Amino acid sequence: MAISKRWKEPEKRYREWFKSKTGFSLGEVQFVKVEDDLWVTNLIGQHKINKDEMGNAPIRYEAISKGLEKVAQFASENGATVHMPRIGCGLAGGTWDKIEPLIKSALAEKNIEVTVYDF
């Protein structure tokens, strides 16, 4: 939500991407340039927005991992650092003890500087 208040384009592009269905699938990412040296990444890491009939959260850890690998490649190619909230731990229903190792594996262990913000 805070990102949408500061920059409108990432949410706009996400909604267009969702409506188009082109490449919109679990584990995919979309990079949106918001300033000369700043990008926002939309990462598809959950299926739907509510628990399913079996009580399973919408988070898909494999999709988060796949998306983070793409973020790592982008960061590496562009000499970028990565800043993010505790992704997947809000409405998606994920747990940090499962997300943090994915971030370490995809980014930190590849010497990509990562800062995680806890809001």
trRosetta pair geometry for C-beta under 8 A, 3 or more apart (Angstrom, degrees):
i j d omega theta_ij theta_ji phi_ij phi_ji
1 4 5.7 -58 -153 36 36 111
1 5 6.6 36 151 -22 67 103
2 5 5.7 -53 -153 31 35 113
2 6 6.6 23 154 -11 66 108
2 119 7.6 -160 -15 -110 140 156
3 6 6.0 -66 -152 42 33 103
3 7 6.2 -37 174 46 72 93
3 10 5.9 -31 144 58 121 146
3 11 7.6 149 105 -41 96 96
3 40 5.9 121 -166 -133 136 142
4 7 7.3 -79 -121 71 22 55
4 8 6.8 52 -163 -113 64 45
4 10 7.0 -114 -87 71 65 100
4 11 4.5 42 -112 -36 106 139
7 10 5.8 67 104 1 110 100
7 34 4.3 -22 -133 -143 161 131
7 40 6.6 -176 77 -21 142 145
8 11 6.4 -72 -169 46 48 103
8 12 5.7 45 146 -24 82 117
9 12 5.5 -61 -141 41 32 114
9 13 5.9 29 165 -18 70 108
9 32 5.5 175 124 172 103 127
9 34 6.0 179 55 -103 124 82
9 40 7.8 143 87 40 93 128
10 13 5.9 -58 -144 39 27 108
10 14 6.2 31 156 -23 63 107
10 32 4.5 170 -98 67 72 152
10 34 6.7 -31 -39 -69 102 121
10 40 4.1 -49 -86 94 140 141
10 42 6.2 160 -173 -53 94 103
11 14 5.5 -52 -146 34 33 115
11 15 6.4 32 157 -18 65 104
12 15 6.0 -58 -152 35 28 108
12 16 6.5 26 152 -16 64 108
13 16 5.6 -54 -147 38 34 112
13 17 6.1 39 153 -23 66 106
13 30 6.2 -171 133 145 116 137
13 32 5.0 171 40 -97 155 130
13 42 7.0 -163 97 -8 101 142
14 17 5.6 -55 -149 35 29 114
14 18 6.3 31 153 -20 65 105
14 30 6.7 170 -92 63 66 144
14 42 4.6 175 -94 -118 105 156
15 18 5.7 -50 -146 35 31 113
15 19 6.4 29 156 -16 64 107
16 19 5.9 -57 -148 39 30 109
16 20 6.1 26 156 -19 65 111
17 20 5.9 -60 -145 37 26 108
17 22 7.3 -103 -151 61 63 78
17 23 7.4 -64 -160 78 101 92
17 24 5.3 141 151 -83 87 112
17 30 5.6 -92 -79 -70 162 158
17 42 7.1 158 40 92 155 150
18 21 7.5 21 173 -69 32 51
18 24 5.7 132 -107 -141 40 156
20 24 7.0 136 74 -20 77 124
21 24 5.3 -101 -140 39 33 118
23 28 5.6 160 161 -155 84 156
24 28 6.6 -142 -130 66 25 145
24 44 6.6 134 -168 -71 64 152
25 28 5.3 86 58 -12 65 123
25 44 6.4 151 103 95 22 155
26 44 5.4 -128 -111 122 31 107
26 45 7.2 87 -150 -114 76 25
26 47 6.6 -26 -78 -68 122 91
26 60 5.4 -28 -149 83 132 155
26 62 7.6 47 148 90 124 89
26 63 3.7 -86 178 -105 95 132
26 66 7.5 79 136 54 76 137
27 44 6.5 -35 21 78 25 92
27 45 7.5 82 -77 -94 40 60
27 60 7.9 -82 -49 107 80 122
27 62 7.1 -43 -74 125 118 74
27 63 4.2 -119 -57 -141 71 67
27 64 7.9 -79 -100 -12 65 17
27 65 7.7 -27 -118 69 101 62
27 66 3.2 -3 -147 87 118 135
27 67 5.2 -153 -155 -47 45 78
27 70 7.9 120 164 -9 75 126
28 43 7.7 178 93 -147 40 50
28 44 5.1 22 53 27 78 121
28 67 6.9 -3 67 -97 12 94
28 70 7.7 26 -151 2 35 168
29 41 5.4 -16 -167 -170 114 106
29 42 6.6 152 -159 80 57 54
29 43 4.9 -15 -104 -100 89 72
29 44 7.4 -144 -75 10 42 75
29 67 4.9 126 -59 -150 103 89
29 70 4.7 -176 18 97 133 137
29 71 6.3 179 -114 -59 166 79
29 74 7.8 -116 107 -18 145 142
30 41 7.0 148 73 -158 47 56
30 42 4.3 -5 54 55 102 105
31 39 5.0 -7 -170 -178 97 133
31 40 7.7 149 -157 76 50 40
31 41 5.5 -23 -100 -100 65 77
31 74 6.1 174 -76 -144 144 156
32 39 6.5 142 70 -162 41 74
32 40 4.9 -24 65 63 100 89
32 41 7.5 175 19 -85 76 27
32 42 6.8 50 -11 -12 115 100
33 38 7.4 114 -158 84 60 52
33 39 5.4 -42 -97 -101 54 81
34 38 5.3 -54 66 104 91 101
34 39 6.8 142 11 -120 82 26
34 40 5.4 49 -23 -11 128 105
35 38 3.9 33 49 38 103 111
39 74 7.7 -102 89 153 158 133
39 78 8.0 42 0 107 139 168
39 80 7.3 -34 30 -128 114 159
41 67 8.0 141 154 171 124 107
41 71 5.7 37 -146 -105 174 107
41 74 7.6 153 -91 65 129 157
43 64 7.2 72 142 -126 130 57
43 67 3.9 102 -156 170 112 148
43 68 7.5 39 -140 -57 153 57
43 71 7.1 -35 -81 -50 129 121
43 87 7.1 20 62 -163 133 148
44 63 6.3 -77 111 174 72 128
44 67 6.7 174 50 -79 55 135
45 59 6.7 -7 139 -146 92 68
45 60 6.0 -159 179 57 53 80
45 63 4.7 167 -129 107 52 105
45 64 4.2 58 -142 -78 126 75
45 67 5.8 -90 -71 16 98 147
45 87 6.8 70 45 157 161 114
45 88 5.6 -77 124 -85 138 106
45 92 6.6 4 103 -134 97 157
46 49 7.3 80 121 -96 130 45
46 57 7.9 -70 -137 145 113 83
46 58 4.0 57 -179 130 111 100
46 59 5.2 -46 -102 -95 96 36
46 60 5.9 162 -110 5 34 84
46 63 7.4 -161 -45 76 27 142
46 88 7.1 161 -56 -123 106 80
46 91 8.0 -175 72 104 176 85
46 92 4.2 -135 -74 -129 143 105
46 93 7.9 114 -127 31 130 88
47 58 5.3 -150 64 -160 54 81
47 60 5.7 71 -17 -40 95 123
48 52 7.4 108 55 -75 143 81
48 58 5.1 -132 75 -117 71 123
49 58 6.0 -36 -117 -41 13 167
49 91 6.3 -16 -163 154 86 123
50 58 6.7 85 52 -46 16 119
51 54 8.0 -124 164 72 94 52
51 55 5.3 -4 169 -152 134 34
51 56 6.1 153 -157 69 81 33
51 57 5.8 -43 -99 -92 84 40
51 58 7.0 -117 -84 -35 36 75
51 93 6.8 96 -77 -71 87 162
52 55 7.1 -50 69 16 65 17
52 56 4.9 0 34 51 106 92
52 58 7.7 127 -35 -81 82 65
57 92 6.5 75 161 149 110 53
57 93 2.6 -146 -146 104 130 142
57 94 6.6 -179 121 -58 146 46
58 91 7.6 -6 45 134 127 78
58 92 5.4 -103 80 -146 94 61
58 93 6.0 115 31 22 67 116
59 64 7.2 -5 -170 -34 93 126
59 88 5.1 82 -126 -164 119 101
59 92 4.2 89 -75 152 85 101
59 93 5.2 -136 -11 71 106 78
59 94 3.7 132 -113 -63 162 93
60 63 3.9 51 98 11 112 117
60 64 6.8 166 90 -16 59 81
61 64 5.4 -50 -148 33 38 114
61 65 6.3 40 153 -20 67 104
61 88 7.8 88 -97 -168 63 156
61 94 7.0 132 -79 -125 84 120
61 98 5.8 -75 -108 154 135 121
61 99 7.6 -134 -123 -85 92 60
61 102 6.7 -155 -169 -64 89 144
62 65 5.6 -52 -150 36 32 114
62 66 6.3 33 152 -19 65 106
63 66 5.6 -52 -144 38 32 112
63 67 6.2 31 156 -17 65 108
64 67 5.9 -60 -148 40 27 110
64 68 6.2 28 155 -20 64 109
64 87 6.9 156 -139 118 116 117
64 88 5.5 -11 -95 -64 143 147
64 94 7.4 60 -47 -101 155 162
64 99 6.6 -74 154 -125 159 85
64 102 5.6 50 115 142 110 163
65 68 5.8 -56 -146 36 27 111
65 69 6.7 33 153 -24 62 101
65 102 4.8 -112 -89 -145 80 115
65 105 7.4 -7 -137 80 100 126
65 106 6.4 -178 -153 -58 61 127
66 69 5.8 -51 -156 27 31 114
66 70 7.1 28 148 -15 62 103
67 70 5.7 -56 -157 35 38 111
67 71 6.5 40 146 -19 69 103
68 71 5.2 -48 -146 36 40 115
68 72 6.3 47 151 -24 66 100
68 102 5.9 135 19 149 158 98
68 103 6.4 -130 -140 -102 149 51
68 106 3.6 87 126 104 113 169
68 107 6.3 -90 178 -34 107 99
69 72 5.5 -49 -150 32 32 116
69 73 6.7 34 151 -20 62 101
69 106 5.2 -110 -71 -137 55 110
70 73 5.7 -48 -149 33 35 112
70 74 6.5 35 152 -17 64 105
71 74 5.7 -56 -150 39 32 112
71 75 6.1 32 153 -19 67 108
71 82 6.3 74 155 -113 120 136
71 106 7.1 61 60 143 98 127
71 107 7.0 -29 100 -80 107 113
72 75 5.7 -55 -143 38 29 110
72 76 6.1 30 157 -20 64 109
72 106 5.0 -146 -38 163 133 82
72 107 5.2 -149 -92 -91 101 64
72 110 5.5 71 -164 56 127 153
72 112 5.7 -150 -134 -9 79 158
73 76 5.8 -56 -146 37 27 112
73 77 6.2 23 158 -15 64 110
74 77 6.0 -60 -146 40 27 108
74 78 6.1 -5 164 7 64 118
74 80 7.0 -18 125 38 80 136
75 78 6.3 -77 -140 53 23 93
75 79 7.8 -93 171 88 57 5
75 80 4.2 -107 -137 70 69 96
75 81 7.1 70 -153 -106 119 8
75 82 5.5 -52 -91 -52 148 101
75 107 7.2 37 46 -131 155 99
75 112 4.9 71 112 -144 140 132
76 79 7.9 27 -172 -67 23 35
76 110 6.8 -61 -74 144 124 126
76 112 6.4 -81 -65 -81 78 115
80 112 7.9 16 87 -154 67 105
81 112 7.2 154 -130 176 47 74
81 113 4.1 -35 -126 80 102 108
81 114 7.3 -174 -175 -78 79 30
81 115 7.0 37 154 -1 118 99
82 107 5.8 -75 35 -145 149 147
82 112 6.0 42 -2 146 114 114
82 113 7.0 168 27 92 69 56
82 114 4.8 -15 72 -110 104 74
82 115 7.3 179 95 28 55 63
83 114 7.7 163 -83 -160 35 50
83 115 4.7 -9 -112 66 78 103
83 116 8.0 177 -156 -82 49 27
83 117 7.0 37 -180 -21 89 108
84 87 5.6 -30 162 -33 127 109
84 103 8.0 -150 60 -120 137 131
84 114 7.4 -29 22 -163 102 94
84 115 7.6 148 25 85 56 58
84 116 5.9 -24 74 -114 79 67
84 117 7.1 -160 101 21 30 85
85 116 7.2 64 -172 -166 17 71
85 117 5.2 -52 -101 71 58 91
85 118 7.6 116 -155 -96 72 26
85 119 5.7 -32 -131 0 119 112
86 89 4.3 -26 129 29 109 137
86 90 7.7 126 87 -36 91 82
86 96 5.8 -39 -161 -98 126 107
86 99 6.8 108 -175 91 78 151
86 116 6.2 69 -78 178 64 114
86 117 7.7 -118 -25 81 69 49
86 118 6.0 41 -31 -107 117 69
86 119 7.8 -142 15 23 93 77
87 94 7.9 12 121 57 58 144
87 99 6.5 -180 77 -162 74 139
88 92 4.7 -76 -147 81 53 144
88 94 3.5 2 148 31 99 150
88 99 5.0 169 67 -96 127 133
89 92 7.2 3 -15 58 13 99
89 94 5.2 -78 -81 79 50 87
89 95 6.7 74 -118 -123 91 17
89 96 5.4 18 -96 -61 141 79
89 99 6.3 -95 -53 1 99 154
94 98 6.2 -120 -174 71 96 115
94 99 5.5 84 141 -53 131 115
95 98 5.1 77 71 12 86 102
95 99 7.0 -172 92 -6 39 93
96 99 5.4 -61 -134 44 38 107
96 100 5.5 44 169 -30 75 105
97 100 6.6 -32 -125 25 22 112
97 101 7.9 22 168 -10 47 102
98 101 7.0 -61 -164 33 30 103
98 102 7.2 28 147 -17 61 110
99 102 5.6 -63 -160 34 40 114
99 103 6.5 36 150 -19 74 105
100 103 5.7 -55 -151 35 35 111
100 104 6.4 35 154 -19 68 105
101 104 5.4 -51 -143 38 37 114
101 105 6.1 35 158 -19 68 107
102 105 5.9 -56 -145 39 28 109
102 106 6.0 12 163 -6 65 114
103 106 6.3 -63 -136 46 24 99
103 107 5.6 -30 -178 32 64 117
103 108 6.6 56 133 -10 76 106
103 114 6.2 150 170 175 111 163
103 116 7.0 35 172 -68 169 129
104 107 7.2 -76 -119 57 11 76
104 108 4.5 -42 -137 46 55 124
104 109 5.9 66 157 -28 69 98
105 108 7.8 22 -8 47 17 85
105 109 5.7 -8 -131 19 30 133
106 109 7.8 92 33 39 15 97
106 110 7.2 -43 154 3 33 124
107 110 6.1 -87 -158 42 21 102
107 112 4.4 -88 -167 72 78 119
107 114 4.8 85 124 -59 137 131
108 111 7.8 44 -180 -73 35 18
108 112 6.8 -92 -77 61 27 72
108 114 5.4 -77 -69 18 87 127
